[in-house]
Amino acid sequence: VETMRRNHRDFFNGELVNKGRNNKQVIGYQLEVLEEIGFDFGSSGGNEEAEGTFSEQGTPTQKVNVTRRVWEYRVAQCRQFKVENGHMNIHPRDQELGNFASRMRALYNRRLEGKEPLTQAEKDKVRYLDELGFAFDGKFDVNLQKFMEFKQRTGESKVPIKNAPDKKLGTWAAHVRQENNKLNRGEKSDYLTADRLRKLATAGFAFGEKAQRETPWEEYFDKLSAYRAEHGKDPPTSHPEMGYWITKQRAYYNKKVDGDPKHYMTDEREEKLRSIGFVFQAGTRMSEEHRASMR
């Protein structure tokens, strides 16, 4: 008990400098946890007050209960970090705030997973830092904050891709829309988690028009089979519904014949198309060898 009280005093008096970075961070972590459970750092009881609230510049401003002093100090450090860096994406290896940032992110992830409930003090800290703009989700939260600033400044909720005032923000917005289109097509997105989608929706991010889900290959094949059964031939490439698809199948087949690995014409698909008499080469096609000899 006395050791922790002495460390608490030394922490604010700057007397932990000689203990080294690692020891200072460990002691800081210990003080944070003890503060959360209401540990009495004062010799006369937990309600003793001391100079401990810090302004955004990190200077003392008013008296605060000693059981909140470490927290107030950390908040002031986070604010100062944002002033100096323009964001609150604190790296785990940051000399002053690395351990603190990692612990806060761990609490945030615990809250998301819902497996191990947080104490009320932990919930309050996560909520407060979230409102403060702390980057629990690293660069994603940094970009989200930039979007919110863009929206507040311009009144627009759709970040332009071309001629974007912030090219990095434009690139990020384009990536978000691409990943969202994956989800709309029924595909998996490792980038857009449920929490990130919630944050984007809350911030009013404009995803753009919903991407149309591609018609499955089998559905097009069935339509082609029915067309051939009725007309005795393949549809023309100008056909409004199947023309483009037919052109792609012939292009994929030609790539396969030429040895291009990105042909998308599997043996199974080729066999099915041949079974209904599909014409892979509608006209005379120059061989790859002939084309190579002309280059």
Buried (B, 14 or more C-beta within 10 A) or exposed (E): EEEBBEBBBBBBEEEBEEBEEEEBBBBBBBBBEBBBEEBBBBEEEEEEEBEBBBEEEEEBBEEBBBBEBBBBBBBBBBBBBBEEEEBBBBEEEBEBBBBBBBBBBEBBEBBEEEEEEBEEBBEEBBEEBBEEBBBBBEEBBBBBBBBBEBBEEEEEEBBBEEEBEBEEBBBBBBEBBEBBBBBBEEEEBEEBEEBBBEBBEEEEBBBBEEBEEEEEBEEBBEBBBEBBEEEEEBBEEEBEEBBEBBBEBBEBBBBBBEEEEEBBBEEEBBEBBEEBEBEBEEEEEEEEEEEEEEE
